[in-house]
Amino acid sequence: MKTPALVVTAFRHFDNREGFSLLHDHCLVLNRVQCGGDDGEPVWGALDAHRLCRHVVAAGTLYTS
């Protein structure tokens, strides 16, 4: 069973920690996913964070575009 989507929220910031103008976003990915259990019924589990981190540059590029 493939996961249909990720749950992501984005926060837009207009300045950096020093108070200087710097428009940027922060995205938070929910670490929950639904997959098929041994009996074929959907069960909830955690994302494979290692695979997600390996593709962080590609994910950032997709978000920016």
C-alpha positions in Angstrom: 0.0 0.0 0.0 1.5 3.3 -1.0 1.2 6.4 1.1 -1.1 8.9 -0.7 0.6 12.1 0.7 2.7 13.7 3.3 1.3 16.1 5.9 3.4 19.3 5.7 2.9 22.8 7.2 4.9 25.9 6.3 5.7 28.9 8.3 6.8 32.1 6.5 9.3 34.4 8.3 10.3 37.9 7.2 13.5 38.4 9.1 16.4 36.5 10.6 17.4 36.1 14.2 19.3 39.5 14.2 16.2 41.3 12.9 17.5 41.9 9.4 15.1 41.4 6.4 15.3 37.8 5.2 12.2 36.3 3.6 12.2 32.5 4.2 10.0 29.6 5.0 10.2 26.7 7.4 8.4 23.4 6.7 7.5 20.8 9.2 6.8 17.2 8.0 4.5 15.1 10.2 6.3 11.9 11.1 3.3 9.7 10.6 2.4 7.5 7.7 -0.3 4.9 6.9 0.8 1.6 5.4 -0.5 -1.9 4.9 -0.3 -4.3 7.8 0.3 -8.1 7.6 -3.4 -8.6 7.2 -3.8 -6.0 4.4 -5.5 -3.5 6.7 -4.0 0.0 7.0 -1.9 0.7 10.1 -0.1 3.9 11.2 3.6 4.1 11.7 6.6 6.4 11.4 8.3 7.7 8.3 11.7 6.3 7.4 13.6 9.5 8.3 16.9 8.3 6.8 15.3 8.0 3.3 13.6 11.4 3.7 16.9 13.1 4.7 18.7 11.6 1.7 16.3 13.5 -0.5 16.1 16.8 1.4 17.8 18.7 -1.4 15.3 17.4 -4.0 12.4 18.1 -1.7 13.7 21.7 -1.1 14.0 22.2 -4.9 10.4 21.0 -5.5 9.1 23.3 -2.7 11.0 26.3 -4.2 9.7 25.7 -7.7 
